[in-house]
């Protein structure tokens, strides 16, 4: 009688019938498919329970974390990232925690790219022209990751010129053509604010300089008056001494 411990019989997950194990195609490593040969054309009907993800980074072990992702070609790949990078991926919503050393990436590269382009309406966020590439605000070489917060749509021209520069550095050195770029508008506002502060500083300096000139001139005049008064006093004393006269003040 077949039971759960019997290796000669399997129960098909589609038709539910228990059959001889050779009725199931080999899967490799002494394993068999979960559906029988009769249900081969119905394999898409198998419904696996969805994985319950956690998004609390404190659950992760502070070591290298394994990442698994399913590509658009249905192929599954895995690789390892540092604990810090895994925390960023979870916090920014691109991966879910399976257990303390394993996370699943929720989007493959092509799906993620399409979501960013559609979100930004295929508009370069630097110059406002048509864009069909993805740029990392914080470059990967400086620890940036592929997340919704760190990626924006960019045209090929801006993406190529920016390289591993920060947005501020790129806008400062290359100054793209005026457009509707979000980051460029922020840069323009910063420049206007800087100019206003500079004008206020110049006005204050001008007033201070004028005050210093007036103050210096007044001091020089007072000094000359004192010198004249002293000279008049000396002349008066000499006249009184020579002539014996008392001159009224």
C-alpha positions, 0 to 999 in steps of 0.5 A: 500500500503506497504511503508518504514514505514510499519512494515507488509511488507519487501523487500528481499535483494536477490530477491528484492520482497516485501513480508508479514513480516512472509515470513522472519524468525525471528531474535530475539528481534522482528526482521526479517532476511533481506532475505525471506524464499525462498532465505534462501539458497542464503543468501551468495549472500548478499553483504554488503558495506565494512567498510571505516576505518580511521588510524589517531589516533588523531580521537580517544577519550582519554578514553577506546576504544571498540574493535570488531573482527570477529573470524574464526568461524564467531563469533563476539566478543568485548572488551575494551582497554585503549586509549594508547593500541588502538593507538598502534593497529592503528599505527601498522596496526592491527586495523582500526578506525570506530569512536572515541570510536570504532575500528575493529581488522583486523585479528583474532588470528589464521590468525595473527599467520599464517601470522607471521609464514609464514613471518619468514619462520617458523624459530626461530628468537632466535636460528635459529631452526624450530619454530611454536610459536609466541613470543612478543618482548615486553611482554604483561605483560610490555605493548606489543601488538600483532602486526607485529612489536612486534611479531616474530616466536620462537621455543617452547624451546626459547619461554618458557625460555624467558617468560617475559624477553626482548630479550636482557635479554634472550640472555644474561642469556640463550645464545641459541645454535648458529644459524641464529637468527636475534636477536642473531646476533645483540647480537653477534655484540654488544659483538664484539663491546664491546670487541674491545672497551675493547681492545682499552681501555686496550692498552691505559691504558698499554701505560699510565702505562708504561709512568708513570713507566718511568716518575717515574724512571726518577724523581728518578734518577734526585733526586739522582743526585741532592742529589749527587751534593749537597753532593759533594758541601758540601765536597768541602766546608769542604776541602777548610775550613780545608786546606785553599785551593781553589778547582777548580770547 
